[in-house]
Amino acid sequence: MTLHSFLKLIWRKKQTFFSVFVIFFLIAGLITAVQPFRYGSNVKVLVVRLAGENVDPYVASRSNEQLSELLAKMIHSYTFFEKVLDSDFIVKSGYFSGDKKDQIKKWKRTVEVKTLADTGIINIDTYHIERNQTEQLAKAIVYTLQTNHQLYHGYGDSVQLREIDTPIVSKYPVKPDVLLTLTVVIALSILLFFLYIYAFPEEKYDIRFWPKSEKNNIPEDIGMVSIGQIIEDKAREFDQIQHDQNNSSDKEYGYQERGDMKNVLK
């Protein structure tokens, strides 16, 4: 299939693309609608291990990075989750209902943790249906890390955790991400559309929400010569009709004229 013919095929099947897009859009909209809208908060913590003067800077940097990765993993543990709930911050425990398995599963969806490579920084994102709770969770997590990090490593007081900035809370819900969802829908629609029309180019496989209009139902194999012939035939037919009408008018006019002359002679 040449590029020109494929472009013509795309144009002819534009309604199929619209149908595919609508299907994906409805599915994505349904999935988005059943999810609760949640606000987001972000905070960063720097992990620093105090070392002597003779310690190699590269070794110290690697040590900080390893500690940050270890502590990031510990945030998703159940013991850490319990310490956050027991902190002095206002964290609603009822939001994490169910048994331990359900609680930790929701905890992992509520708190996302990752480390920034080669920096020793822990990036913490919290999400909640209540805007105030996202901030309270972020503060409680940072406080729990700063006061209980010795439980998860063997370096004692030589490790310090420093909050880089205060939690930044979003003004509007950030999850589910509507813009990202729409982008994925468009990308998947285009990809599936191309695969579908390439595999099934015949017209009988077109996907339509409404039937094809009869007045636009012109055969695909009709050529420009055929179209020109049709136009010429229609023009000739129109000329013939006009010619017949003129003859009819002349006859009527002639009859009337002869009739008038007879009246004059009389």
C-alpha positions as CSV (number, residue, x, y, z in Angstrom):
1,M,0.0,0.0,0.0
2,T,1.5,3.4,-1.1
3,L,1.6,6.4,1.1
4,H,-0.9,8.2,-1.1
5,S,-3.4,5.4,-0.9
6,F,-3.0,5.0,2.8
7,L,-3.7,8.7,3.3
8,K,-6.8,8.4,1.2
9,L,-7.8,5.4,3.4
10,I,-7.3,7.4,6.5
11,W,-9.5,10.2,5.2
12,R,-12.2,7.8,4.1
13,K,-12.2,6.1,7.5
14,K,-12.3,9.3,9.6
15,Q,-15.6,8.3,11.2
16,T,-13.9,5.0,12.3
17,F,-11.3,7.0,14.1
18,F,-13.9,9.1,15.7
19,S,-15.8,6.0,16.8
20,V,-12.6,4.4,18.3
21,F,-11.8,7.7,20.1
22,V,-15.3,7.9,21.6
23,I,-15.1,4.3,22.8
24,F,-11.7,4.9,24.6
25,F,-12.9,8.2,25.9
26,L,-16.1,6.6,27.5
27,I,-14.0,3.8,29.0
28,A,-11.5,6.3,30.5
29,G,-14.2,8.6,31.7
30,L,-15.9,5.7,33.5
31,I,-12.7,4.6,35.2
32,T,-11.9,8.2,36.2
33,A,-15.4,8.8,37.5
34,V,-15.3,5.9,39.9
35,Q,-12.0,7.1,41.4
36,P,-12.1,9.7,44.3
37,F,-10.4,13.0,43.5
38,R,-7.4,13.5,45.8
39,Y,-5.3,16.5,46.7
40,G,-1.5,16.2,46.6
41,S,1.4,17.3,48.9
42,N,5.1,17.1,48.4
43,V,8.0,17.4,50.7
44,K,11.7,16.5,50.5
45,V,14.1,15.2,53.2
46,L,17.9,15.2,52.9
47,V,19.7,12.3,54.6
48,V,23.2,13.2,55.9
49,R,25.7,11.0,57.6
50,L,28.2,12.9,59.6
51,A,31.7,11.6,58.8
52,G,35.3,12.5,59.9
53,E,37.8,14.5,58.0
54,N,39.6,11.5,56.5
55,V,36.4,10.0,54.9
56,D,36.4,10.0,51.1
57,P,33.7,12.4,49.7
58,Y,32.6,9.7,47.2
59,V,32.2,7.1,50.0
60,A,30.2,9.6,52.1
61,S,28.0,10.4,49.1
62,R,27.3,6.7,48.4
63,S,26.6,6.1,52.1
64,N,24.0,8.9,52.1
65,E,22.4,7.5,48.9
66,Q,22.1,4.0,50.4
67,L,20.6,5.3,53.6
68,S,18.0,7.4,51.7
69,E,17.0,4.3,49.7
70,L,16.7,2.2,52.9
71,L,14.6,4.8,54.7
72,A,12.4,5.3,51.7
73,K,11.6,1.6,51.7
74,M,10.9,1.7,55.5
75,I,8.2,4.3,55.0
76,H,5.9,1.7,53.4
77,S,6.3,-0.7,56.3
78,Y,3.5,-1.4,58.7
79,T,5.5,-0.4,61.8
80,F,6.3,3.0,60.3
81,F,2.6,3.4,59.3
82,E,1.6,2.8,63.0
83,K,4.1,5.3,64.2
84,V,2.7,7.9,61.9
85,L,-0.8,7.3,63.2
86,D,0.5,7.6,66.8
87,S,2.2,10.9,66.1
88,D,0.9,14.2,67.5
89,F,-0.3,15.3,64.1
90,I,-4.0,15.1,63.1
91,V,-4.1,12.0,60.9
92,K,-7.5,10.4,60.5
93,S,-6.9,6.7,61.0
94,G,-10.5,5.9,59.8
95,Y,-9.3,6.6,56.3
96,F,-7.2,3.5,56.4
97,S,-10.0,1.0,57.3
98,G,-9.9,-2.8,57.1
99,D,-7.3,-5.4,58.2
100,K,-3.5,-4.9,58.1
101,K,-3.3,-6.0,54.5
102,D,-6.0,-3.5,53.4
103,Q,-4.5,-0.8,55.5
104,I,-1.0,-1.1,54.1
105,K,-2.3,-1.4,50.5
106,K,-4.2,2.0,51.0
107,W,-1.1,3.4,52.7
108,K,1.0,2.7,49.7
109,R,-1.6,4.4,47.4
110,T,-1.7,7.4,49.7
111,V,2.1,7.8,50.1
112,E,4.5,7.6,47.2
113,V,8.2,7.6,48.0
114,K,11.2,7.8,45.7
115,T,14.9,8.8,46.1
116,L,16.7,11.3,43.8
117,A,19.8,9.6,42.4
118,D,23.2,10.6,43.8
119,T,21.7,13.2,46.2
120,G,20.6,11.4,49.3
121,I,17.2,13.1,49.0
122,I,13.9,11.4,49.7
123,N,11.0,12.7,47.8
124,I,7.6,12.1,49.5
125,D,4.2,12.7,47.9
126,T,1.0,12.3,49.9
127,Y,-2.5,12.1,48.4
128,H,-5.8,12.4,50.2
129,I,-9.4,13.3,49.5
130,E,-9.1,16.1,52.1
131,R,-6.7,18.9,51.3
132,N,-5.7,19.4,55.0
133,Q,-5.0,15.7,55.5
134,T,-2.3,15.7,52.7
135,E,-0.3,18.3,54.6
136,Q,-0.8,16.6,58.0
137,L,0.3,13.3,56.5
138,A,3.5,14.8,55.0
139,K,4.4,16.5,58.3
140,A,3.7,13.4,60.3
141,I,5.9,11.3,58.0
142,V,8.9,13.7,58.2
143,Y,8.6,13.9,61.9
144,T,8.5,10.2,62.3
145,L,11.5,9.8,60.0
146,Q,13.5,12.4,62.0
147,T,12.7,10.8,65.4
148,N,12.8,7.1,64.6
149,H,15.3,6.6,61.7
150,Q,17.8,5.0,64.1
151,L,15.5,2.0,64.3
152,Y,16.2,1.2,60.6
153,H,20.0,1.5,60.5
154,G,23.1,0.9,62.7
155,Y,24.8,4.4,62.5
156,G,23.1,5.8,65.5
157,D,23.2,9.6,66.0
158,S,25.7,10.1,63.2
159,V,22.8,10.2,60.7
160,Q,20.7,13.3,60.4
161,L,17.5,14.0,58.4
162,R,16.9,17.6,57.4
163,E,13.6,18.8,55.9
164,I,14.5,20.8,52.8
165,D,11.2,22.7,52.5
166,T,7.8,22.6,54.1
167,P,5.0,20.5,52.5
168,I,3.6,22.1,49.4
169,V,-0.1,21.3,49.0
170,S,-2.0,21.5,45.7
171,K,-4.9,23.9,45.4
172,Y,-6.9,21.5,43.3
173,P,-7.1,17.6,43.1
174,V,-4.2,16.1,41.2
175,K,-5.4,12.5,41.1
176,P,-6.7,11.1,38.9
177,D,-4.7,13.1,36.4
178,V,-7.3,14.1,33.8
179,L,-4.8,15.6,31.4
180,L,-2.6,12.5,31.4
181,T,-5.7,10.3,30.9
182,L,-6.8,12.3,27.9
183,T,-3.3,12.1,26.4
184,V,-3.2,8.4,26.8
185,V,-6.7,8.1,25.3
186,I,-5.7,10.0,22.2
187,A,-2.4,8.1,21.8
188,L,-4.1,4.7,22.1
189,S,-6.9,5.7,19.8
190,I,-4.5,6.8,17.0
191,L,-2.4,3.6,17.4
192,L,-5.4,1.2,17.4
193,F,-7.0,3.1,14.5
194,F,-3.9,2.8,12.3
195,L,-3.6,-0.9,13.1
196,Y,-7.3,-1.5,12.5
197,I,-7.5,0.2,9.1
198,Y,-4.3,-1.4,8.0
199,A,-5.5,-4.9,8.9
200,F,-9.1,-4.3,7.7
201,P,-9.2,-1.7,4.9
202,E,-12.5,-2.9,3.4
203,E,-15.5,-0.6,3.8
204,K,-17.6,-3.4,5.4
205,Y,-15.3,-3.2,8.5
206,D,-15.9,0.5,9.1
207,I,-17.0,1.4,12.6
208,R,-19.9,3.9,12.5
209,F,-22.2,5.4,15.1
210,W,-24.7,6.5,12.4
211,P,-25.3,5.0,8.9
212,K,-23.6,6.3,5.8
213,S,-25.6,9.0,4.0
214,E,-27.0,7.9,0.6
215,K,-26.4,11.2,-1.1
216,N,-22.7,10.9,-0.4
217,N,-22.6,7.2,-1.3
218,I,-20.3,7.6,-4.3
219,P,-18.5,4.4,-5.5
220,E,-14.8,4.4,-4.5
221,D,-13.6,3.4,-7.9
222,I,-15.3,6.2,-9.8
223,G,-12.8,8.2,-11.9
224,M,-12.6,11.8,-12.9
225,V,-13.5,10.8,-16.5
226,S,-16.7,9.2,-15.3
227,I,-17.6,12.3,-13.2
228,G,-17.0,14.5,-16.2
229,Q,-19.2,12.4,-18.4
230,I,-22.0,12.6,-15.8
231,I,-21.7,16.4,-15.8
232,E,-21.8,16.5,-19.6
233,D,-24.9,14.3,-19.7
234,K,-26.7,16.4,-17.1
235,A,-25.8,19.6,-19.0
236,R,-27.0,18.1,-22.3
237,E,-30.2,17.1,-20.6
238,F,-30.7,20.5,-19.2
239,D,-30.1,22.1,-22.6
240,Q,-32.7,19.8,-24.2
241,I,-35.2,20.8,-21.6
242,Q,-34.6,24.5,-22.2
243,H,-34.8,23.9,-26.0
244,D,-38.2,22.2,-25.6
245,Q,-39.5,24.9,-23.4
246,N,-38.4,27.6,-25.9
247,N,-40.1,25.8,-28.8
248,S,-43.2,25.5,-26.8
249,S,-43.2,29.2,-26.1
250,D,-42.5,30.1,-29.7
251,K,-45.5,28.1,-30.9
252,E,-47.8,29.7,-28.3
253,Y,-46.5,33.1,-29.2
254,G,-47.0,32.4,-33.0
255,Y,-50.6,31.2,-32.4
256,Q,-51.5,34.3,-30.5
257,E,-49.9,36.5,-33.1
258,R,-51.8,34.9,-35.9
259,G,-55.0,35.2,-33.9
260,D,-54.4,38.9,-33.4
261,M,-53.8,39.5,-37.1
262,K,-57.1,37.8,-38.0
263,N,-58.8,40.1,-35.6
264,V,-57.1,43.1,-37.2
265,L,-58.2,41.9,-40.7
266,K,-61.7,41.5,-39.5
